[in-house]
Structure formats: structure tokens, C-alpha cells
Amino acid sequence: GIEIIETNGKYQMCSKKEFKDEVFKVIDSKEEPKLTDTALEVLSIIAYNQNISRPEINNIRGVSSDAIVTRLLDFGLIEETGKKDLIGRPMGFGTTDKFLFTFGIESLKDMPELPNIKEEDLFK
């Protein structure tokens, strides 16, 4: 019923995935947080651009992501990484070990590579 998982050079004992539903019933009556497509989009931007600020995320998406960043912080999937050397000294964000564990990734190096898309290909 228990397995040892390595995440980011750290080891954790946890229940096997096939027993997840039963374990959550006993430990916590709350359901696992559900991530919307928008939350997954913001999370992927942060995962691939560690130490990225809210204004940088908003610039990539073209809309405000403040509420989503706050929600991802509440879920423990991202964390503050420190003030950036930009105008206004915005806070940077990066992913946590909980992010790696949740998505079954041992380290950020194991994330899939992004495809190389040229800007002119976007408007064809």
C-alpha cells in the first residue's frame, strides 16, 4: 500500500496511486483542488519560466492572472522566489516540490521540452 517516490532529490513515503481515493476519504473530507485550463496555463508559464513575476505572466497571457496566481499559491503548487531587479521590484514565482509530486515529475529537468514555434507560424 505504500511506495517511496523521489522528487527533486528528496524521498517521500506515500500511498500508492490506486489507493488515493480511499486515503483522501479517511484523511481529509475536502476534495483535491481542481485546476481549470486557465490555472494550468498560468502554472505551465511559471514552470517553464522559474522566478517569473506577475507582470511578466500577464504580458505573456495578455490578461491579468493575479487571482490565478493567488489560487496556485493557496494550493501550494507555486511559491514566492524573491524580489526581482525590475521596476517596482515585483515578486518572482516558481514551482514547489508539491508541483513536481502532483504531476509525477522528479525534477524540472524532466519536464517535456517546448516545441520551437516561430512567430510567423502563429498567424498562418
N, C-alpha and C positions, 0 to 999 in steps of 0.2 A: 503494500500500500504506500510505501514511501520511496522516494528516489532522491539522489543528490544531483543538483544541477549547478554547472559553472556559469557564472555571469560576470564578465568584466574582470576576470582573475579572482573572483570570490566564489565560495561554495555555499550552497544553501540546501538544507533538507526541506523537502516539501512533499505533499501528497501527489500521487500520480494523476495525470490529467483526466483519466477516465473516472476518477472519484471526485472531481471538482464540485459537481452539483451537490452531492451528499455532504461534503465537508462544509460548503457555504451554508447549507441549511442548519448545521449544528453550530458553527462559529458565529455567523452573522446573519441576521434576518434581512439585511439590505442586499439588493441585487448588485452585481458587478456594474460599474458605470458603463453606460453605452456611449460610444463615441460616434458623433454624426460625421457625415462626409466632410463637412467644413472643419470639424475638430481634427480629423485625420489629416486634412490638407495642411493645417497650421502645424500639427505635430510633425509631419514629414519635412516641412520647411525648417523647423527648428532642428530636427535630427540631422539633416544634411548640411546645416549651416550653424554649427555649435557657436555659442556666445553671440547670438543674433538679438538685436533689440526690437521692441515693438514697432518703432517707426520703420525699420527695415522690413519686418514681416508685412506691415501694412502696405509698404511700397511694392513688394512682390505681388501681393494679392490684389491691390488696388482698392481695398476697403478696410475699414477698421477691424482689427482682430482682438481688441482689448478684452472683451468678455470671454472669448475662447481661451486666450492665454491664461486668464484668471481661473477658468474652469480646469484647464490642464494642470495648473499649479495645485489646485484643490485635490485633483486625482493623484498627485504625486508623480506624474509622468515627466514633468519638467521641473527645473529649479533655476533660481537666480544664480548667475555665474559671476556677477560683479559689474561695477560701472564701466562703461566703455569710454574711450577717449574720443568722443564725438560731442558736437554742440549740445549743451543741456545735460551731458553725462547720463544718457539713458542706461537703464539696467539691461544687461545681456541675459539670455536664457539658453539653457542646454538641457539635454535629456538626462534622466536619472537611471539608476540601476533597475528601478521598478519598470521603466520603459523597456529596457533590454529583456527583463524577465517576462513581462507581459507579452512581448512579441516573439519570444523564444530566440533571442539573438545573444550570442556570447559576448560580443564586443561591437562597437560601432564600425570596426574594420570589416565585419561580416555582413554589413548591410549591402543590399544589391546596388550595383553601380547605376547611376542615372544615364539614360541614353543621351548621346550628343546630338542635340537638335539645333539647327541653325535658325536664326530669326526669320529668314525669308521662307522657310518651310512652314512656319506657323500660319501664314496668310495665303496658302495655296488653296 
